[in-house]
Amino acid sequence: MLTDRTALRQRLEKATDHLETPLAAVDLAAFDDNADQLTARAAGKPIRVASKSVRCRTLLERVLSRPGWRGVMAYTLPEAIWLVRSGVTDDVLVAYPTADRTALRELASDAALAAAVTVMVDHPAQPNLIDQVVPPTDRPDIRLCLDFDASWRPAGPLYVGVRRSPVHSAAQAGALARMLADRPGFRLAGMMSYEAHIAGVGDDPPGQALRARLIRLMQSRALPELLARRAAAVRAVREHADLEFVNGGGTGSVAATSADPSITEVTAGSGLYGPALFDSYRSWRPNPAAFFALSVVRRPAPRIATVLGGGWVASGTAEKSRLPAPYLPEGLEFKADEGAGEVQTPLLGAAAEELRPGDRVWFRHAKAGELCEHVNELQLIDGETATPAPTYRGEGRAFLG
């Protein structure tokens, strides 16, 4: 599905003309096409949708209704409980360990809820905390998933990847699995590993040819090492637990991760929205599906148009790639010494000459779900019609504060 920017702008403008800015929109045709392409790339393995990248119950339900998608990867335990209780899913894997005592008490108080939610562990102190909150004699078994570190450690202190789990070797995974399997009140149901240095790092950063070559070299070495080490770890864990699932990957590695025989399911979420960071991937570039619009309010110079707001910056390292991308009309760029401002954002370029106060500029966020922390609802665009759907924020659910 190729994006005709002129036609897209016309559809977005017509569908939302009656609404004030700032507003955020998701093009359902692009969203559905991205979902289908991810399913094809998964090659028959189920995809668990990463809710952090969507943050809208309506869209979570939409993708879960499609063939090939099954279960949710949530980012906090309170969110997981909410998604189960609201009927979005009965299968939630919490991607990060929790220290939320209130949520743990709620999980342990309901056998059906405990059967639907799997919490993450990578250290003995985490199940210790759960036992302190609710003793194993006073609760149903808590489902656990062992987080296996996917980072690449080529030599000595060199470390490539994100700092997640301390469990890096097959021997460490087997030892933790043995300890968890022997503890009352728990069931080791799954194992996961997230290869962030492969799934989350684009290998074609614009204007950075040397960096691109280095990233491709790193990924070509790191992936085979991970496949062998992960397979050994899965074997070691299965000696102590009858695993229901082995999860891996992200949008940027769905095809490569699905090809790993040790993996039973993959995770994806960002690819549904197609944020700007994925423009730097060679393997697959999703359709741009999520946008936000800001209004032009100033014309300080002939080739400058200033919009109100704009500082919707993504998390991560403080660099240019974390800025939103001006997308429609085509041919706009930030003023180098101002960037995306909280209150106003000057935009340069030939397209700026045609913009007048009251016109709109459509942006793409650098990441996916973080867009939803700025708005209470998404406008779901079907043809030339917009239907509002509340975001997590719009439902009063700011799970990370």
Disulfide bonds with the S-S distance in Angstrom:
none
